[in-house]
Amino acid sequence: MHFYRVISYGVVYLFYFCIDFQGIFPETYIHLKEAIVKDRGQHETVIPSELPLGQELTSTLREWAVIWHKLYVDNKTTQFRHVQQMTYSLIEWRSQILSGTLPKDELAELKKKVTAKIDYGNRILGLDLVVRDDNGNILDPDETSTISLFKSHETASKRIEERIQEEKSLQQNLDLRGQPIFNTTHTYSLYVNFKNFVCNIGEDAELLMSLYDPDLSKFISENYLVRWGSNGMPKEIEKLNNLQAVFTDLSSSDLIRPKISLVCQIVRVGHMELKDGKKHTCGLRRPFGVAGMTNSINGENSMAQWIAMETYIRQRQLIMSPLITSHVIGENEPLTSVFNKVIAAKEVNHKGQGLWVSLKLLPGDLAQVQKDFSHLVDRSTAVARKMGFPEIILPGDVRNDIYVTLIQGEFDKGKKKTPKNVEVTMSVHDEDGNLQEKAIHPGAGYEGVSEYKSVVYYQVKQPCWYETVKVSIAIEEVSRCHLRFTFRHRSSQESRDKSERAFGMGFVKLMNADGTTLQDGKHNLIVYKGDNKKMEDAKCYLTLPCTKTEIEEKEAPSGKNLHHLANFTPTKDSTKDSFQIATLICSTKLTQNGRFCILNVAIRTELFRMLLCINSALHVDKVVKMKNDVYM
């Protein structure tokens, strides 16, 4: 076979031909295998440079593939599934060995597992037994005596029979819903390898993948963000064929939920309408579509079987339902209801469009999977954490994540004939109004941003966003910081859009006066209107109530309206504007319970022991979450 390099539009292709066939493909799809050539010439010998174990794995997989195909043709389902499991295990281990990332001791341990699996598979398939030494190396009959070969053969046969009994015992455990496995592993991670995205959008896009519980209609994990170019490739070309993430901190209780789905929000970044030209506003985040894969975690096979078989779920296509302005699914419909429809749909005519991913469930937390699956999870792998704590919190796991969800709003159209195209800009500021740089994280895989701009819904009076971001700031800065939300109408005409100013703002403090943090749950914020300069001056608005609950509490004792304060107008008394967010705080240092605030003083004194004895309302698990460093 001969190869020729061809360069077209900056992409290098390899053109090959031989006597029987010819073809062309991108050079990036070809990996040159290192080898040593002996006796160059007409009768040269090519010896691969890879480990002998890697060569044995390759030849074994090729031999088993023929038998696997024959079992399928003969409709021997049980044996077919068994060979499939063993084949996937060997493929996984081969990937680890060829990655070259395993230390010598782990490589030696893996070598024993591989050779045991090969010998076991050869026995049940009726193939020849390979005689090995204690280290798993194949014995050379030219250098080993007949008696030694016989003894090694007997030892190998006995070992394989024991292995067969172990496999039968393991299968019995799996029939009992995998209880032994769940009892020994408390934390899991879901590895996602993003393969391709096929959809004719015509503009750049943001793909936000996360785990979603349709029964609760809420996301249970952070987003994994992929920025996709209009040319059908990642925006960062260096990430091509290297888009992977791991969703961590999943507990055994998460695995037994009735339905957990991997879903994806597809946001178009460009003009208000796809048909708009150069004179129209660009850079707007517009809703385009959603995709969902049902039963991502607990599908047809239970998680215990996934772990025991150590196999990949084969590459699958996510069902795709475009979120376009139509009579069926419009921009007025909440995103959660759209996800529920996609997940519930049995058949969707996706017309060849969709997302392609490979999934694998890994036992262990992030540190464990980085150690055990270093060929999959490395430093370049994005980490999307669960929005909540795992079942076991290790002493060194210091966390201070604040999750903010833009839920919905209602905005008066004012002098306009149609509802506004509202864009919400979220930012983090201290008490002096200073912007906290890169404190907002829209999704794993990218650095934080200083300002987060929401999706813009076209002429919708009550937009429902359901966009979740993570706010990460230093623990000592939380008491001084607050979230600010500004609301602006975005015009499709660029000339008009430049003249548009923010028509309102809202804010919420991250910490209360008593030292507790913002309570988890939904918050109805007041939308203030006034001069734009005063909207940006923290000293002008931080003295005002930020939620409708707070303003009602302040008005009740005095019987006075507070709408005139600081020349701002609370929407409660003047317009129908409203804005709702939800927050979730995952912190090992901060608390939402006022009784725990005294621990900051008493934690290292005898008073701490007295408090635990006197006040039974102080739950020990919450104390450990907040002050885990004390028990290190």
C-alpha positions as CSV (number, residue, x, y, z in Angstrom):
1,M,0.0,0.0,0.0
2,H,1.3,3.5,-0.9
3,F,0.4,6.8,0.7
4,Y,0.5,10.3,-0.7
5,R,-0.1,13.6,1.2
6,V,-2.7,16.0,-0.3
7,I,-3.3,19.4,1.2
8,S,-6.7,21.0,0.5
9,Y,-8.0,24.2,2.2
10,G,-5.5,23.9,4.9
11,V,-6.4,20.3,5.8
12,V,-3.9,17.5,5.2
13,Y,-5.3,14.3,3.6
14,L,-3.6,11.0,2.9
15,F,-4.4,9.4,-0.4
16,Y,-3.7,5.6,-0.5
17,F,-4.0,2.9,-3.2
18,C,-3.1,-0.7,-3.6
19,I,-4.0,-3.3,-6.2
20,D,-7.6,-4.0,-5.0
21,F,-8.8,-0.6,-3.6
22,Q,-8.0,3.0,-3.0
23,G,-9.3,5.9,-1.0
24,I,-8.6,9.2,0.8
25,F,-9.1,10.3,4.4
26,P,-7.8,13.1,6.8
27,E,-4.3,12.6,8.1
28,T,-5.5,13.1,11.7
29,Y,-7.3,9.7,11.4
30,I,-4.0,7.9,10.9
31,H,-1.6,6.9,13.6
32,L,1.8,5.6,12.5
33,K,2.7,2.5,14.5
34,E,6.3,2.4,15.7
35,A,8.2,-0.6,14.7
36,I,11.7,-2.0,14.2
37,V,12.6,-3.3,10.7
38,K,15.2,-6.1,10.6
39,D,17.0,-7.3,7.4
40,R,15.8,-4.5,5.2
41,G,15.2,-5.6,1.7
42,Q,13.1,-8.1,-0.1
43,H,12.7,-10.3,2.9
44,E,12.6,-7.7,5.7
45,T,11.0,-8.4,9.1
46,V,8.8,-5.8,10.9
47,I,8.7,-6.1,14.6
48,P,6.2,-3.8,16.5
49,S,7.7,-1.7,19.2
50,E,4.7,-2.0,21.5
51,L,4.6,-4.3,24.5
52,P,4.2,-8.0,23.8
53,L,1.1,-7.9,25.9
54,G,-0.4,-5.3,23.6
55,Q,0.4,-7.5,20.6
56,E,-1.2,-10.5,22.3
57,L,-4.4,-8.5,23.1
58,T,-4.7,-7.4,19.5
59,S,-4.3,-10.9,18.1
60,T,-6.8,-12.2,20.7
61,L,-9.4,-9.6,19.9
62,R,-9.1,-10.4,16.2
63,E,-9.5,-14.1,16.9
64,W,-12.5,-13.6,19.2
65,A,-14.2,-11.3,16.7
66,V,-14.6,-14.1,14.2
67,I,-16.1,-16.4,16.9
68,W,-18.3,-13.5,18.1
69,H,-19.7,-13.0,14.6
70,K,-20.4,-16.7,14.3
71,L,-22.3,-16.8,17.6
72,Y,-24.5,-14.0,16.4
73,V,-25.3,-15.7,13.1
74,D,-26.1,-18.9,15.0
75,N,-28.4,-16.9,17.3
76,K,-26.6,-18.1,20.5
77,T,-27.6,-15.1,22.5
78,T,-26.1,-16.1,25.9
79,Q,-22.7,-16.9,24.6
80,F,-22.8,-13.9,22.3
81,R,-23.4,-11.5,25.2
82,H,-20.7,-13.3,27.3
83,V,-18.1,-12.9,24.5
84,Q,-19.2,-9.3,24.1
85,Q,-18.5,-8.5,27.7
86,M,-15.1,-10.1,27.7
87,T,-14.2,-8.3,24.4
88,Y,-15.2,-4.9,25.8
89,S,-13.1,-5.6,28.9
90,L,-10.0,-6.4,26.8
91,I,-10.6,-3.3,24.6
92,E,-10.7,-1.2,27.8
93,W,-7.5,-2.7,29.2
94,R,-5.7,-2.5,25.9
95,S,-6.5,1.2,25.9
96,Q,-5.0,1.6,29.4
97,I,-1.8,-0.3,28.4
98,L,-1.2,1.6,25.2
99,S,-1.8,4.9,26.9
100,G,1.6,4.5,28.6
101,T,0.3,6.3,31.7
102,L,0.3,3.4,34.2
103,P,3.1,3.0,36.8
104,K,5.0,-0.2,36.8
105,D,3.2,-1.7,39.7
106,E,-0.2,-1.0,38.3
107,L,0.9,-2.3,34.9
108,A,2.0,-5.5,36.4
109,E,-1.3,-5.9,38.3
110,L,-3.2,-5.2,35.1
111,K,-1.1,-7.7,33.2
112,K,-2.3,-10.4,35.5
113,K,-6.0,-9.4,35.0
114,V,-5.5,-9.4,31.2
115,T,-3.8,-12.7,31.0
116,A,-6.4,-14.3,33.3
117,K,-9.2,-12.9,31.2
118,I,-7.6,-14.2,27.9
119,D,-7.0,-17.7,29.3
120,Y,-10.5,-17.8,30.7
121,G,-12.0,-16.7,27.4
122,N,-9.9,-19.2,25.4
123,R,-11.1,-22.0,27.7
124,I,-14.9,-21.3,27.3
125,L,-14.4,-20.8,23.6
126,G,-12.6,-24.1,23.1
127,L,-9.3,-22.5,22.0
128,D,-5.8,-23.6,22.9
129,L,-4.5,-22.9,26.3
130,V,-1.5,-20.5,26.5
131,V,1.1,-21.6,29.1
132,R,2.6,-18.8,31.1
133,D,5.0,-18.1,33.9
134,D,4.1,-16.5,37.3
135,N,4.4,-13.0,35.7
136,G,2.0,-13.8,32.9
137,N,4.7,-14.1,30.2
138,I,4.2,-16.7,27.5
139,L,6.7,-19.6,28.0
140,D,9.0,-20.3,25.1
141,P,8.9,-24.1,24.4
142,D,12.5,-23.9,23.0
143,E,13.8,-22.7,26.3
144,T,11.5,-24.5,28.7
145,S,11.8,-28.2,29.6
146,T,8.9,-30.6,29.0
147,I,8.4,-31.2,32.7
148,S,8.2,-27.5,33.4
149,L,5.7,-27.0,30.6
150,F,3.6,-29.8,31.9
151,K,3.5,-28.4,35.5
152,S,2.7,-25.0,34.2
153,H,-0.1,-26.4,32.1
154,E,-1.6,-28.1,35.1
155,T,-1.3,-24.9,37.2
156,A,-2.9,-22.9,34.4
157,S,-5.8,-25.3,34.1
158,K,-6.5,-25.3,37.8
159,R,-6.4,-21.5,37.9
160,I,-8.8,-21.2,35.0
161,E,-11.3,-23.6,36.7
162,E,-11.2,-21.3,39.8
163,R,-11.8,-18.3,37.5
164,I,-14.8,-20.0,36.0
165,Q,-16.3,-20.5,39.5
166,E,-15.6,-16.9,40.3
167,E,-17.5,-15.8,37.2
168,K,-20.5,-17.9,38.1
169,S,-20.5,-16.4,41.6
170,L,-20.3,-12.9,40.2
171,Q,-23.2,-13.5,37.9
172,Q,-25.2,-14.7,40.9
173,N,-24.4,-11.4,42.6
174,L,-25.6,-9.5,39.6
175,D,-28.9,-11.3,39.6
176,L,-29.4,-10.0,43.2
177,R,-29.4,-6.4,41.8
178,G,-25.7,-6.0,42.3
179,Q,-26.0,-5.4,46.0
180,P,-22.3,-6.3,46.8
181,I,-21.1,-3.8,44.3
182,F,-23.3,-1.0,45.6
183,N,-22.2,-1.8,49.2
184,T,-18.6,-1.4,48.4
185,T,-18.7,1.7,46.2
186,H,-20.4,4.9,47.4
187,T,-19.4,7.4,44.8
188,Y,-19.5,7.2,41.0
189,S,-18.4,9.3,38.1
190,L,-20.0,9.4,34.6
191,Y,-17.4,9.8,31.8
192,V,-18.7,11.5,28.6
193,N,-16.7,11.6,25.4
194,F,-18.2,14.1,22.9
195,K,-17.9,12.7,19.4
196,N,-19.7,14.9,17.0
197,F,-22.6,17.4,16.6
198,V,-24.5,17.4,13.4
199,C,-27.0,20.2,12.8
200,N,-27.3,22.9,10.2
201,I,-27.5,25.9,12.4
202,G,-25.6,28.4,10.2
203,E,-24.1,30.2,13.2
204,D,-21.9,29.5,16.2
205,A,-23.5,27.5,19.0
206,E,-23.1,26.7,22.7
207,L,-23.8,23.1,23.8
208,L,-24.6,22.8,27.5
209,M,-24.7,19.2,28.6
210,S,-25.9,18.2,32.1
211,L,-27.7,15.4,34.1
212,Y,-31.4,16.0,34.4
213,D,-34.1,14.4,36.6
214,P,-37.4,14.5,34.7
215,D,-39.4,13.4,37.7
216,L,-38.3,16.4,39.7
217,S,-37.9,18.7,36.6
218,K,-34.5,19.9,37.7
219,F,-30.8,19.6,36.9
220,I,-28.7,17.6,39.3
221,S,-25.2,18.5,37.9
222,E,-23.2,21.4,36.6
223,N,-23.1,22.1,32.8
224,Y,-20.4,20.8,30.5
225,L,-19.9,23.5,27.9
226,V,-18.8,23.0,24.3
227,R,-18.5,25.9,22.0
228,W,-19.3,24.8,18.4
229,G,-18.4,26.8,15.4
230,S,-20.5,27.5,12.3
231,N,-18.1,25.4,10.3
232,G,-19.2,22.2,12.1
233,M,-16.1,22.0,14.3
234,P,-15.2,23.1,17.8
235,K,-14.4,26.8,18.2
236,E,-11.0,25.8,19.7
237,I,-9.6,23.6,17.0
238,E,-7.1,22.1,19.4
239,K,-10.1,20.4,21.2
240,L,-11.0,18.4,18.1
241,N,-11.3,14.8,19.1
242,N,-10.5,15.8,22.6
243,L,-13.9,16.9,24.0
244,Q,-14.4,14.9,27.2
245,A,-15.9,15.5,30.6
246,V,-16.6,13.6,33.8
247,F,-19.7,14.2,36.0
248,T,-18.5,13.5,39.5
249,D,-20.0,12.9,43.0
250,L,-22.9,10.7,41.9
251,S,-24.1,8.5,44.8
252,S,-25.7,5.1,44.8
253,S,-29.0,6.9,45.5
254,D,-28.6,8.8,42.2
255,L,-28.2,5.5,40.3
256,I,-31.4,4.0,41.6
257,R,-33.5,7.0,40.6
258,P,-36.3,6.0,38.1
259,K,-35.0,8.3,35.4
260,I,-31.8,10.2,35.0
261,S,-31.1,11.6,31.6
262,L,-28.1,13.3,29.9
263,V,-29.6,16.4,28.2
264,C,-28.2,19.2,26.1
265,Q,-29.3,22.7,25.6
266,I,-28.4,24.1,22.2
267,V,-28.0,27.9,22.2
268,R,-27.4,29.8,18.9
269,V,-25.0,32.7,19.1
270,G,-25.6,35.3,16.4
271,H,-28.5,37.4,15.1
272,M,-32.0,37.6,16.4
273,E,-33.2,35.7,13.4
274,L,-31.2,33.5,11.1
275,K,-32.2,35.5,8.1
276,D,-30.9,38.7,9.5
277,G,-28.1,40.5,7.6
278,K,-25.0,42.5,8.5
279,K,-27.0,45.6,9.7
280,H,-28.7,43.5,12.4
281,T,-27.5,42.9,15.9
282,C,-25.1,40.0,16.4
283,G,-23.7,38.2,19.4
284,L,-27.1,37.4,20.9
285,R,-27.7,34.1,22.7
286,R,-30.8,32.7,21.2
287,P,-32.6,29.4,22.0
288,F,-32.3,26.8,19.2
289,G,-33.0,23.3,20.4
290,V,-32.6,20.6,23.0
291,A,-31.4,17.0,22.9
292,G,-32.0,14.3,25.4
293,M,-30.8,10.7,26.0
294,T,-33.1,8.8,28.2
295,N,-31.9,6.4,30.8
296,S,-28.3,7.6,30.7
297,I,-27.5,6.2,34.0
298,N,-30.0,3.4,34.8
299,G,-30.9,2.1,31.4
300,E,-31.6,-1.4,30.2
301,N,-28.6,-2.7,32.2
302,S,-28.2,-1.7,35.8
303,M,-25.2,0.2,37.0
304,A,-23.9,-2.8,38.8
305,Q,-23.7,-4.7,35.5
306,W,-21.9,-1.8,33.9
307,I,-19.3,-1.7,36.5
308,A,-18.9,-5.5,36.8
309,M,-18.6,-5.9,33.0
310,E,-16.2,-3.0,32.8
311,T,-17.6,-2.1,29.3
312,Y,-18.4,1.0,27.3
313,I,-21.9,1.8,26.4
314,R,-21.7,1.9,22.7
315,Q,-21.9,5.3,21.0
316,R,-25.4,6.5,20.9
317,Q,-27.3,9.4,19.3
318,L,-29.2,11.9,21.4
319,I,-32.8,12.5,20.4
320,M,-33.0,16.0,19.1
321,S,-36.0,18.3,19.0
322,P,-35.4,21.8,17.6
323,L,-36.6,24.7,19.7
324,I,-37.7,26.9,16.9
325,T,-40.5,29.4,16.7
326,S,-43.4,27.2,15.6
327,H,-46.9,26.2,16.5
328,V,-45.7,23.1,18.2
329,I,-42.8,24.2,20.4
330,G,-42.4,28.0,20.8
331,E,-40.3,30.3,22.9
332,N,-43.1,30.7,25.4
333,E,-42.7,27.2,26.7
334,P,-40.5,26.5,29.7
335,L,-37.3,24.7,29.0
336,T,-38.1,22.0,31.6
337,S,-41.3,21.0,29.9
338,V,-39.5,20.8,26.6
339,F,-37.0,18.4,28.1
340,N,-39.7,16.3,29.6
341,K,-41.4,16.0,26.1
342,V,-38.2,15.0,24.4
343,I,-37.4,12.4,27.1
344,A,-40.9,11.0,26.9
345,A,-40.9,10.9,23.1
346,K,-40.6,7.3,21.8
347,E,-39.8,8.3,18.2
348,V,-38.5,11.6,16.9
349,N,-37.8,12.4,13.3
350,H,-34.4,13.9,13.8
351,K,-33.5,13.9,10.1
352,G,-29.9,12.8,10.8
353,Q,-29.3,15.6,13.2
354,G,-28.1,15.0,16.7
355,L,-25.3,14.6,19.2
356,W,-23.0,11.6,19.3
357,V,-21.4,10.7,22.6
358,S,-19.8,7.7,24.3
359,L,-20.6,7.1,28.0
360,K,-18.9,5.1,30.7
361,L,-19.7,4.9,34.4
362,L,-16.6,4.8,36.6
363,P,-16.6,3.8,40.2
364,G,-15.0,6.3,42.6
365,D,-14.6,10.0,43.1
366,L,-12.5,12.3,41.0
367,A,-9.2,11.5,42.6
368,Q,-9.9,7.8,42.3
369,V,-10.9,7.8,38.7
370,Q,-7.9,9.9,37.8
371,K,-5.8,7.2,39.3
372,D,-7.6,4.1,38.1
373,F,-8.6,5.5,34.7
374,S,-5.7,7.8,33.8
375,H,-6.1,6.8,30.2
376,L,-9.5,8.4,30.2
377,V,-9.5,11.1,32.8
378,D,-6.5,13.4,32.7
379,R,-5.8,17.1,33.4
380,S,-7.5,18.2,30.1
381,T,-10.8,16.4,31.1
382,A,-13.5,18.9,32.2
383,V,-15.0,18.2,35.6
384,A,-18.7,18.9,36.2
385,R,-19.6,18.4,39.8
386,K,-23.0,17.3,41.2
387,M,-25.1,20.2,42.5
388,G,-25.0,18.8,46.0
389,F,-22.8,16.9,48.3
390,P,-21.7,13.2,47.7
391,E,-22.7,10.6,50.3
392,I,-19.2,10.7,51.8
393,I,-17.4,14.0,52.3
394,L,-13.6,13.6,52.7
395,P,-11.7,15.9,55.1
396,G,-9.8,17.6,52.3
397,D,-12.8,18.3,50.2
398,V,-13.2,22.1,50.7
399,R,-16.0,23.4,48.6
400,N,-17.6,26.8,48.2
401,D,-19.9,26.8,45.2
402,I,-23.0,28.9,44.8
403,Y,-25.4,27.8,42.0
404,V,-27.7,30.5,40.7
405,T,-30.6,29.7,38.3
406,L,-32.4,32.3,36.3
407,I,-35.9,31.0,36.4
408,Q,-38.4,33.4,34.9
409,G,-39.5,37.0,34.8
410,E,-42.4,39.2,33.7
411,F,-41.7,42.6,32.1
412,D,-44.1,45.3,31.1
413,K,-43.8,46.3,27.5
414,G,-44.1,50.0,28.4
415,K,-44.5,52.2,25.4
416,K,-43.7,49.4,23.0
417,K,-46.5,47.7,21.1
418,T,-44.9,44.3,21.5
419,P,-43.2,42.6,24.5
420,K,-39.5,43.3,25.1
421,N,-36.7,41.1,24.1
422,V,-35.2,40.9,27.5
423,E,-31.5,40.1,28.2
424,V,-30.4,39.5,31.8
425,T,-26.8,40.4,32.6
426,M,-25.6,38.8,35.8
427,S,-22.4,39.9,37.7
428,V,-20.8,39.7,41.1
429,H,-19.8,42.8,43.0
430,D,-18.5,43.7,46.5
431,E,-20.0,46.2,48.8
432,D,-18.1,49.0,47.1
433,G,-19.4,48.0,43.7
434,N,-16.1,46.5,42.4
435,L,-16.6,43.8,39.8
436,Q,-15.4,40.3,40.8
437,E,-13.4,39.1,37.8
438,K,-14.1,35.6,36.3
439,A,-16.4,34.6,39.3
440,I,-19.2,33.2,37.1
441,H,-18.8,29.8,35.5
442,P,-21.4,28.9,32.8
443,G,-20.0,25.4,32.4
444,A,-17.1,23.1,33.0
445,G,-14.5,23.2,30.3
446,Y,-13.9,26.9,30.2
447,E,-12.6,29.6,32.6
448,G,-15.0,31.9,34.4
449,V,-16.5,35.1,33.0
450,S,-17.0,38.4,34.7
451,E,-20.5,38.9,33.3
452,Y,-23.0,36.3,32.2
453,K,-25.6,37.2,29.6
454,S,-28.8,35.2,29.4
455,V,-30.6,33.8,26.4
456,V,-32.9,36.3,24.6
457,Y,-36.4,35.3,23.9
458,Y,-38.1,37.2,21.1
459,Q,-41.1,39.3,22.2
460,V,-42.0,37.1,25.2
461,K,-43.7,38.9,28.1
462,Q,-42.9,36.1,30.6
463,P,-39.6,34.5,29.5
464,C,-38.6,31.3,31.3
465,W,-34.8,30.8,31.2
466,Y,-33.9,28.0,33.6
467,E,-30.2,28.8,33.1
468,T,-27.9,27.7,35.9
469,V,-24.4,29.1,36.5
470,K,-21.9,28.5,39.3
471,V,-20.5,31.4,41.3
472,S,-17.1,30.8,42.8
473,I,-15.5,33.4,45.1
474,A,-13.1,33.2,48.0
475,I,-14.9,32.2,51.3
476,E,-13.7,35.4,53.0
477,E,-15.2,37.5,50.3
478,V,-18.7,36.0,50.4
479,S,-19.9,38.3,53.2
480,R,-19.0,41.4,51.2
481,C,-20.4,40.3,47.8
482,H,-23.8,40.4,46.1
483,L,-25.3,39.4,42.8
484,R,-26.5,42.1,40.5
485,F,-28.9,41.6,37.6
486,T,-29.5,44.2,34.9
487,F,-32.3,44.0,32.4
488,R,-32.0,45.4,28.9
489,H,-34.2,45.2,25.8
490,R,-32.2,43.9,22.8
491,S,-33.3,45.2,19.4
492,S,-32.7,43.2,16.2
493,Q,-31.6,46.4,14.5
494,E,-28.0,47.2,15.3
495,S,-28.5,51.0,15.2
496,R,-31.4,50.8,17.7
497,D,-29.7,48.3,19.9
498,K,-26.7,50.5,20.5
499,S,-29.0,53.2,22.0
500,E,-30.8,50.8,24.3
501,R,-30.0,51.2,28.0
502,A,-30.8,49.0,30.9
503,F,-34.4,49.6,32.0
504,G,-34.1,47.9,35.4
505,M,-31.9,46.1,37.9
506,G,-32.2,43.7,40.8
507,F,-29.7,42.4,43.3
508,V,-29.4,39.9,46.2
509,K,-26.8,39.7,49.0
510,L,-25.0,36.4,49.4
511,M,-24.9,36.7,53.2
512,N,-27.4,37.9,55.7
513,A,-26.7,40.2,58.6
514,D,-26.7,37.3,61.1
515,G,-23.8,35.6,59.4
516,T,-25.9,33.0,57.6
517,T,-25.8,32.6,53.8
518,L,-28.6,33.1,51.4
519,Q,-31.2,30.4,51.8
520,D,-31.6,27.7,49.2
521,G,-34.7,27.9,47.1
522,K,-36.5,30.5,45.0
523,H,-36.3,34.2,45.5
524,N,-38.6,36.8,44.0
525,L,-36.4,39.8,43.4
526,I,-37.5,43.4,43.2
527,V,-36.9,45.0,39.8
528,Y,-35.8,48.6,40.4
529,K,-36.0,51.3,37.8
530,G,-34.2,54.6,37.8
531,D,-31.1,56.4,36.5
532,N,-28.5,54.1,34.9
533,K,-25.7,55.6,36.9
534,K,-27.5,54.9,40.2
535,M,-28.2,51.3,39.0
536,E,-24.4,50.8,38.9
537,D,-23.7,52.5,42.2
538,A,-23.8,49.9,44.9
539,K,-24.1,52.5,47.7
540,C,-27.4,53.7,46.2
541,Y,-29.1,50.3,46.2
542,L,-27.5,48.1,48.9
543,T,-29.5,49.8,51.6
544,L,-32.8,48.9,49.9
545,P,-34.6,45.6,50.2
546,C,-33.7,43.1,47.5
547,T,-36.6,40.6,47.6
548,K,-40.3,41.1,47.9
549,T,-40.4,39.2,51.1
550,E,-37.8,41.6,52.6
551,I,-39.8,44.7,51.6
552,E,-43.0,43.3,53.1
553,E,-41.2,42.6,56.4
554,K,-39.8,46.2,56.5
555,E,-43.1,47.8,55.5
556,A,-45.2,45.8,58.0
557,P,-44.0,47.4,61.3
558,S,-43.9,51.0,60.0
559,G,-46.9,50.9,57.7
560,K,-44.9,53.0,55.2
561,N,-44.2,52.3,51.5
562,L,-40.5,52.2,50.6
563,H,-40.9,52.8,46.9
564,H,-39.4,56.3,47.1
565,L,-36.0,55.3,48.5
566,A,-32.9,56.3,46.6
567,N,-35.1,57.6,43.7
568,F,-35.7,54.0,42.7
569,T,-39.1,52.6,42.0
570,P,-39.9,49.1,43.3
571,T,-42.0,47.3,40.8
572,K,-44.4,46.2,43.5
573,D,-46.1,49.6,43.5
574,S,-45.7,50.8,39.9
575,T,-45.4,48.0,37.3
576,K,-46.0,44.3,36.9
577,D,-42.3,43.6,36.4
578,S,-41.0,40.6,38.4
579,F,-37.9,38.4,38.4
580,Q,-37.3,35.1,40.0
581,I,-34.1,33.2,40.7
582,A,-33.2,30.1,42.6
583,T,-30.0,29.5,44.6
584,L,-28.3,26.4,45.9
585,I,-25.2,26.7,48.1
586,C,-22.7,23.8,48.4
587,S,-20.2,24.9,51.0
588,T,-18.1,23.2,53.6
589,K,-17.6,26.5,55.4
590,L,-20.8,28.5,55.1
591,T,-24.1,27.7,56.8
592,Q,-27.7,28.7,56.3
593,N,-28.6,27.8,60.0
594,G,-28.2,30.7,62.5
595,R,-27.4,28.2,65.3
596,F,-24.2,27.2,63.5
597,C,-22.8,30.7,63.4
598,I,-21.7,30.4,67.0
599,L,-19.4,27.6,66.0
600,N,-17.1,30.0,64.4
601,V,-16.2,31.1,67.9
602,A,-16.8,28.0,69.9
603,I,-15.5,25.3,67.5
604,R,-12.1,25.0,69.2
605,T,-13.3,25.5,72.8
606,E,-15.1,23.5,75.5
607,L,-18.2,25.5,74.6
608,F,-18.4,23.5,71.4
609,R,-18.9,20.2,73.4
610,M,-21.4,21.8,75.7
611,L,-23.4,23.1,72.7
612,L,-23.6,19.7,71.1
613,C,-24.8,18.2,74.4
614,I,-27.4,20.9,75.1
615,N,-28.8,21.6,71.6
616,S,-30.0,18.5,69.9
617,A,-31.0,20.6,66.9
618,L,-27.4,20.8,65.8
619,H,-27.1,17.9,63.4
620,V,-23.6,16.3,63.5
621,D,-23.6,15.7,59.7
622,K,-24.1,19.4,59.1
623,V,-21.4,20.3,61.6
624,V,-19.0,18.0,59.7
625,K,-19.9,19.6,56.3
626,M,-19.3,23.1,57.6
627,K,-16.2,22.4,59.7
628,N,-14.6,19.3,58.2
629,D,-11.1,20.7,58.6
630,V,-11.4,20.3,62.4
631,Y,-11.6,16.6,62.0
632,M,-8.7,16.2,59.7
